[in-house]
Amino acid sequence: MQTCPDLKRNASVHLCVGFLRRTNSGPNRKMVPVKLLILGAQNTGKTALCVRFITKRFIGEYDHKKEVTYRCSRLVDQEAVEIEILDIACKSSVASLESSIRWADGFLLLYSITQRLSFGEVQQLKKLIDQTKQSLVVPTVLVANKADLEIGREVTTEEGQRLAKDLRCGFNELSVAETVSSVEAAVFQLIRLVLDQQRPLPDRRSYMLTVRHALTRKLTRSKTMQW
């Protein structure tokens, strides 16, 4: 079995073991499983984003014929999360795509700001996700990739923001090639949406109050330091 840093595509599954396991710091800490599916047109950077998130490395060329599941663990808001990210083959059948959608808890929808056709495709993918999941709220984040290629831009930031609002998605415009932090922010945003949906309603309210109190304390400390 291969590890994620070895990116040859002669295996359908790459399992990241030992990489970032340190996030599970307590011996009895319960890991929360989160299953994510990344979708988008070909050459939008789906595999590059997955590898960037897992290994922090950027590699531009991949074999897109294989279905790959990436696994790692991270600490998200003090919660230990076991993450699976499924990167399916670009030419998967509709039946296979629907099966993958049913499997997933949350969705990263990628388009390239340099490919208007890819922008239209994410709209169709979101429609299929909603039809398949049959849920009022499906945790989804729209990701506009290749923000470093401004000279070739075909989709404006405002168009992406409007679409995300219409589709009830989170939104991030970034360059997988340039920064790790923006990739992590997009994936963590989706994980938070998934975790929030998985919590019972009373727990969600308690969690939001905890976050609000933490932010209030942080702002108070900041103002005190300024004085």
C-alpha positions as CSV (number, residue, x, y, z in Angstrom):
1,M,0.0,0.0,0.0
2,Q,1.3,3.5,-0.9
3,T,1.4,6.6,1.1
4,C,0.2,10.0,-0.1
5,P,3.6,11.5,-0.7
6,D,4.1,8.7,-3.3
7,L,1.7,9.9,-6.0
8,K,2.0,7.2,-8.6
9,R,-1.4,6.2,-9.7
10,N,-1.1,2.4,-9.9
11,A,-3.2,2.0,-6.7
12,S,-6.8,3.2,-6.4
13,V,-6.5,4.2,-2.7
14,H,-3.8,6.2,-1.0
15,L,-3.9,5.9,2.8
16,C,-2.1,8.5,4.8
17,V,-0.9,6.9,8.0
18,G,1.1,8.6,10.6
19,F,0.9,11.9,8.8
20,L,-0.7,14.4,11.2
21,R,-1.8,11.7,13.6
22,R,-0.3,13.9,16.3
23,T,-3.6,15.8,16.3
24,N,-5.2,12.9,18.2
25,S,-3.3,14.0,21.3
26,G,-5.4,12.4,24.0
27,P,-5.3,8.6,24.4
28,N,-9.1,8.4,24.8
29,R,-10.0,11.1,22.3
30,K,-12.8,10.0,20.1
31,M,-12.2,10.6,16.4
32,V,-15.2,12.1,14.5
33,P,-15.4,10.6,10.9
34,V,-16.1,13.1,8.1
35,K,-16.4,12.0,4.5
36,L,-15.9,14.6,1.8
37,L,-16.3,14.4,-2.0
38,I,-14.5,16.8,-4.3
39,L,-16.1,17.4,-7.6
40,G,-15.6,19.6,-10.7
41,A,-14.6,19.7,-14.3
42,Q,-11.3,18.2,-15.5
43,N,-8.2,20.4,-15.0
44,T,-9.7,22.5,-12.2
45,G,-7.2,21.3,-9.6
46,K,-9.2,18.7,-7.6
47,T,-6.3,16.3,-7.1
48,A,-3.9,19.1,-6.6
49,L,-6.1,20.5,-3.8
50,C,-6.3,17.1,-2.1
51,V,-2.6,16.6,-2.2
52,R,-1.9,20.1,-1.0
53,F,-4.2,19.7,2.0
54,I,-2.8,16.3,2.9
55,T,1.0,16.8,2.3
56,K,1.3,20.6,2.0
57,R,3.0,20.0,-1.4
58,F,1.9,21.2,-4.8
59,I,2.3,18.9,-7.8
60,G,0.7,20.0,-11.0
61,E,0.5,16.8,-13.1
62,Y,-1.7,13.8,-12.2
63,D,-3.2,10.7,-13.7
64,H,-7.0,11.5,-13.7
65,K,-8.1,8.0,-14.5
66,K,-8.0,6.6,-11.0
67,E,-10.4,7.0,-8.1
68,V,-8.4,7.9,-5.0
69,T,-9.4,8.2,-1.3
70,Y,-7.2,10.3,0.9
71,R,-7.2,9.9,4.6
72,C,-5.8,11.9,7.4
73,S,-6.6,13.3,10.8
74,R,-6.8,16.9,11.9
75,L,-7.9,18.9,14.9
76,V,-10.7,21.3,14.0
77,D,-11.9,23.6,16.8
78,Q,-10.5,21.3,19.4
79,E,-12.3,18.3,17.9
80,A,-10.3,15.4,16.5
81,V,-11.6,14.6,13.0
82,E,-10.8,11.6,10.9
83,I,-11.1,12.9,7.3
84,E,-11.7,11.0,4.1
85,I,-11.6,12.9,0.8
86,L,-12.8,11.0,-2.3
87,D,-11.4,12.2,-5.6
88,I,-13.3,10.3,-8.3
89,A,-12.4,9.8,-11.9
90,C,-13.5,12.5,-14.2
91,K,-15.5,10.2,-16.5
92,S,-17.4,8.3,-13.8
93,S,-20.8,7.1,-14.7
94,V,-23.9,8.8,-13.4
95,A,-24.7,5.8,-11.2
96,S,-21.2,5.8,-9.8
97,L,-21.4,9.5,-9.2
98,E,-24.7,9.2,-7.4
99,S,-23.3,6.4,-5.2
100,S,-20.3,8.6,-4.2
101,I,-22.7,11.5,-3.4
102,R,-24.8,9.3,-1.1
103,W,-21.5,8.2,0.6
104,A,-20.3,11.7,1.3
105,D,-21.2,14.1,4.2
106,G,-20.0,17.2,2.5
107,F,-18.9,18.5,-0.9
108,L,-16.1,20.6,-2.3
109,L,-17.2,22.0,-5.7
110,L,-14.2,23.3,-7.8
111,Y,-14.1,25.5,-10.8
112,S,-11.3,27.4,-12.4
113,I,-11.5,31.1,-12.8
114,T,-9.9,30.6,-16.2
115,Q,-12.6,28.2,-17.5
116,R,-16.1,29.5,-17.7
117,L,-17.4,26.0,-18.7
118,S,-16.2,24.7,-15.4
119,F,-18.2,27.4,-13.6
120,G,-21.3,26.2,-15.3
121,E,-20.6,22.6,-14.5
122,V,-20.6,23.1,-10.7
123,Q,-24.1,24.4,-11.0
124,Q,-25.2,21.1,-12.6
125,L,-23.2,19.1,-10.0
126,K,-24.9,21.0,-7.1
127,K,-28.3,20.2,-8.6
128,L,-27.4,16.5,-8.8
129,I,-26.2,16.6,-5.2
130,D,-29.4,18.1,-4.0
131,Q,-31.5,15.6,-5.9
132,T,-29.5,12.7,-4.7
133,K,-29.2,13.7,-1.0
134,Q,-32.8,15.0,-0.8
135,S,-32.0,17.3,2.1
136,L,-32.8,20.9,2.6
137,V,-29.2,21.6,3.7
138,V,-26.2,19.9,2.2
139,P,-22.8,21.0,3.5
140,T,-21.1,22.4,0.4
141,V,-18.3,24.8,-0.3
142,L,-17.7,26.4,-3.7
143,V,-14.0,26.8,-4.5
144,A,-12.8,29.1,-7.2
145,N,-9.3,27.9,-8.0
146,K,-6.3,29.3,-10.0
147,A,-6.7,32.8,-8.6
148,D,-3.0,33.4,-9.4
149,L,-3.9,33.3,-13.2
150,E,-5.5,36.7,-13.2
151,I,-4.5,37.4,-16.8
152,G,-6.6,34.5,-18.0
153,R,-9.7,35.1,-15.7
154,E,-13.1,34.3,-17.3
155,V,-15.1,34.2,-14.1
156,T,-15.2,37.2,-11.7
157,T,-15.1,36.9,-7.9
158,E,-18.5,38.6,-7.7
159,E,-20.0,35.9,-10.0
160,G,-18.6,33.2,-7.7
161,Q,-20.0,34.9,-4.6
162,R,-23.4,35.3,-6.2
163,L,-23.5,31.6,-7.3
164,A,-22.5,30.5,-3.8
165,K,-25.3,32.5,-2.3
166,D,-27.8,31.1,-4.8
167,L,-26.7,27.6,-4.2
168,R,-26.5,28.1,-0.4
169,C,-22.8,27.2,-0.3
170,G,-19.7,28.5,1.4
171,F,-17.3,30.3,-1.0
172,N,-13.5,30.5,-1.3
173,E,-11.4,31.9,-4.1
174,L,-7.8,30.7,-3.9
175,S,-4.8,29.3,-5.7
176,V,-3.9,25.8,-4.8
177,A,-0.5,26.4,-6.4
178,E,0.4,29.4,-4.2
179,T,-0.8,28.9,-0.6
180,V,-1.5,26.0,1.8
181,S,-3.4,28.2,4.3
182,S,-6.2,29.1,1.8
183,V,-6.7,25.4,0.9
184,E,-6.9,24.5,4.6
185,A,-9.3,27.3,5.2
186,A,-11.7,26.0,2.5
187,V,-11.5,22.4,3.7
188,F,-11.9,23.3,7.4
189,Q,-14.9,25.5,6.4
190,L,-16.6,22.5,4.9
191,I,-15.7,20.2,7.9
192,R,-17.3,22.8,10.3
193,L,-20.5,22.8,8.2
194,V,-20.5,18.9,8.3
195,L,-19.9,18.8,12.1
196,D,-22.5,21.5,12.7
197,Q,-25.1,19.5,10.8
198,Q,-24.2,16.3,12.6
199,R,-24.8,17.9,16.0
200,P,-28.2,17.6,17.7
201,L,-30.0,21.0,17.7
202,P,-29.4,21.7,21.4
203,D,-25.7,20.9,20.9
204,R,-25.5,23.3,18.0
205,R,-26.9,26.1,20.1
206,S,-24.4,25.3,22.9
207,Y,-21.6,25.2,20.4
208,M,-22.5,28.5,18.9
209,L,-22.7,30.1,22.4
210,T,-19.3,28.7,23.2
211,V,-17.8,30.1,20.0
212,R,-19.5,33.5,20.6
213,H,-18.1,33.7,24.2
214,A,-14.7,32.8,22.9
215,L,-14.8,35.5,20.3
216,T,-16.0,38.0,22.9
217,R,-13.2,37.2,25.2
218,K,-10.7,37.5,22.3
219,L,-12.0,40.9,21.3
220,T,-12.0,42.1,24.9
221,R,-8.3,41.0,25.4
222,S,-7.5,42.8,22.1
223,K,-9.0,46.0,23.2
224,T,-7.3,45.8,26.5
225,M,-3.9,45.3,24.9
226,Q,-4.6,48.4,22.6
227,W,-5.1,50.5,25.7
